[in-house]
Amino acid sequence: MSRYSKESDLVTIHVAMGPLRAEVIRSKLEAAGIPVLLRYESAGLVIGITVDGLGEVRVQVPRELADEARALIEPVDIVGEEEEEPPLP
């Protein structure tokens, strides 16, 4: 992230509840060549709670790569692949 050392160059593209999800997102983005900074809410991390904003992790990327990063982490909806639940008797 040396090229993007200024905080103003970074934007938050996702807020994860807990470090596990944030680390998965970081791994996916870095594999695509996008540098990532994770900003942890410290109390939740220390206590291990992810309630009411505690444990929140902000995933930040360089502003010019934000759209590409968002596209990489968006859930993919496959039309026609979902099965409906059978009706209850």
C-alpha positions in Angstrom: 0.0 0.0 0.0 3.0 2.3 -0.2 1.7 4.0 -3.3 -1.6 4.7 -1.5 -0.2 5.9 1.8 -2.6 8.9 2.1 -5.8 8.0 3.9 -7.7 10.3 1.5 -6.7 7.9 -1.4 -8.7 5.1 0.3 -12.4 4.4 0.3 -14.5 1.9 2.2 -16.1 -0.6 -0.1 -17.5 -3.0 2.5 -18.1 -3.2 6.2 -17.7 -6.7 7.6 -19.0 -7.9 10.9 -15.9 -9.6 12.3 -12.4 -10.3 11.0 -13.0 -13.6 9.3 -15.3 -12.2 6.6 -12.9 -9.2 6.1 -9.9 -11.5 5.7 -11.7 -13.5 3.1 -12.6 -10.4 1.2 -9.0 -9.1 1.5 -7.6 -12.4 0.2 -9.9 -12.3 -2.9 -9.1 -8.6 -3.7 -5.3 -9.1 -3.2 -5.4 -12.1 -5.5 -6.8 -9.8 -8.1 -4.0 -7.3 -7.6 -6.0 -4.8 -5.6 -4.2 -3.5 -2.4 -6.4 -3.6 0.7 -6.3 -2.0 4.1 -8.5 -3.4 6.9 -9.6 -1.0 9.7 -10.7 -2.8 12.8 -13.0 -1.6 15.5 -10.7 -2.5 18.4 -13.1 -3.2 21.3 -15.0 -5.9 19.4 -11.7 -7.5 18.3 -10.4 -7.7 21.9 -13.6 -8.8 23.5 -14.7 -11.0 20.6 -18.1 -9.5 20.1 -19.8 -8.6 16.8 -22.9 -6.8 18.0 -24.1 -3.3 17.4 -21.0 -2.1 15.6 -18.5 -3.9 17.8 -16.2 -6.1 15.8 -16.8 -4.0 12.6 -14.1 -4.2 10.0 -13.9 -1.6 7.2 -12.4 -2.9 4.0 -10.7 -0.1 2.2 -9.1 0.1 -1.2 -7.6 2.9 -3.4 -10.3 5.2 -4.8 -9.5 4.4 -8.4 -9.9 0.7 -7.9 -13.1 0.9 -5.8 -15.6 0.0 -8.5 -13.5 -3.0 -9.6 -13.2 -4.2 -6.0 -16.9 -3.9 -5.3 -17.7 -5.9 -8.5 -15.3 -8.7 -7.3 -17.0 -9.0 -3.9 -20.6 -8.7 -5.0 -22.6 -11.9 -4.6 -23.4 -13.4 -8.0 -27.0 -14.0 -8.7 -27.6 -16.8 -11.2 -31.0 -16.4 -12.7 -32.9 -19.6 -13.1 -30.5 -21.6 -10.9 -32.4 -21.2 -7.7 -35.0 -23.8 -6.8 -38.1 -22.8 -5.1 -39.1 -24.4 -1.8 -41.9 -26.8 -2.1 -45.2 -25.6 -0.7 -46.1 -26.7 2.7 -48.9 -29.3 2.8 
